Amino acid sequence: NTFDPTTACPQRVFQHWATELDSSVYTTPVIFDVASDGVKDIVVPSFARHIEVLDGPMGRQSPGFPFTFPNSVFYASAVIHDINKDGEPDIGITSFNGELVWLTEN
């Protein structure tokens, strides 16, 4: 008996894309429009040092990411909120080291 991916899932679920991140991930990704361009992105804090933002439709790294925090470890998902009240969503992240950091465009 051989595995046939076209019939393996009776619900007809197929993999759209896959990508490799810089390290393991222990958090749930957050989906929202990072660049306010109408395209949903995926925010993924990786275990070792990086906040990754992927283009939702294709899974490619978004420009300016990954954002690196040397010596930081992430166990929690990102929080999305307009922390600086500029009308654009910002990314909040907490680290294992007790840091609470906000990434903003302005």
ABEGO torsion letter per residue (X at the ends): XBBBAAAABAAGBBBABBBBBABBBABBBBBBBAAGAGBBBBBBBBABGBBBBBBAAAGBBBBGOBBBBBGBBBABBBBBBBAAGAGBBBBBBBBAAGBBBBBBAX
